[in-house]
């Protein structure tokens, strides 16, 4: 089965954009609860100490969305291209 690389990359980029936006807004409005939740999930020590160092600005959110979306698109396009190449090798 051949994967359409640009479509696969676009789907991954859209998913990454939505997830990053949601997590950035949650971190912006509820930083203490978010850090406590992340610490609980990953069994980390208390992350409340770094709360004062985290500055979530609108510029940081937009820049993160743009960069993560572009990188996700590129990575998943390359994954689809590599998959298609490997499939064509073994299909013969």
C-alpha positions in Angstrom: 0.0 0.0 0.0 1.5 3.3 -1.1 1.1 6.3 1.2 0.6 9.8 -0.3 3.5 11.6 1.5 2.1 15.2 1.3 -1.3 14.1 2.6 0.2 12.0 5.4 2.4 15.0 6.4 -0.5 17.4 6.3 -2.6 15.2 8.5 0.2 14.8 11.0 0.9 18.6 10.9 -2.8 19.4 11.5 -2.9 17.0 14.5 0.3 18.5 15.9 -1.1 22.0 15.5 -4.3 21.2 17.3 -2.5 19.4 20.1 0.1 22.1 20.6 -2.5 24.8 20.6 -4.6 23.0 23.3 -1.6 22.2 25.5 -0.2 25.8 25.2 -3.6 27.3 26.2 -3.9 25.0 29.1 -0.4 25.8 30.3 -1.1 29.5 29.8 -4.3 29.6 31.9 -3.6 26.9 34.5 0.2 26.6 34.9 0.3 25.1 38.4 -2.3 22.5 37.7 -0.7 21.6 34.3 2.8 21.2 35.8 1.4 19.1 38.7 -0.4 16.9 36.2 2.7 16.5 34.0 4.8 15.7 37.1 2.2 13.1 38.2 2.1 11.4 34.8 5.9 11.2 34.3 6.6 10.5 38.0 8.8 13.6 38.2 9.6 15.5 41.4 7.5 18.6 42.1 7.6 20.9 39.1 6.0 23.8 41.0 9.5 25.2 41.5 9.8 26.0 37.8 6.4 27.6 37.5 7.8 31.1 38.0 10.3 30.6 35.2 7.7 29.7 32.6 6.4 32.6 30.6 3.8 31.7 28.1 3.2 34.6 25.8 1.1 34.8 22.7 4.2 35.2 20.6 5.6 32.0 22.1 2.4 30.1 21.4 2.3 31.2 17.7 6.0 30.5 17.2 5.6 27.1 18.7 2.6 26.3 16.6 4.4 27.3 13.4 7.6 25.5 14.1 6.1 22.3 15.4 3.6 22.2 12.6 6.3 22.6 9.9 8.6 20.1 11.6 5.8 17.5 11.9 4.9 18.0 8.3 8.5 17.4 7.2 9.2 14.4 9.5 6.0 12.6 8.5 6.5 13.3 4.8 10.0 11.7 5.1 8.5 8.8 7.0 6.0 8.2 4.2 8.7 8.5 1.5 10.9 6.1 3.3 8.0 3.7 3.8 7.1 3.8 0.1 10.8 3.2 -0.9 11.0 0.2 1.5 7.7 -1.2 0.2 8.8 -0.9 -3.4 12.0 -2.8 -2.6 10.2 -5.7 -0.9 7.3 -5.7 -3.3 9.5 -7.0 -6.2 
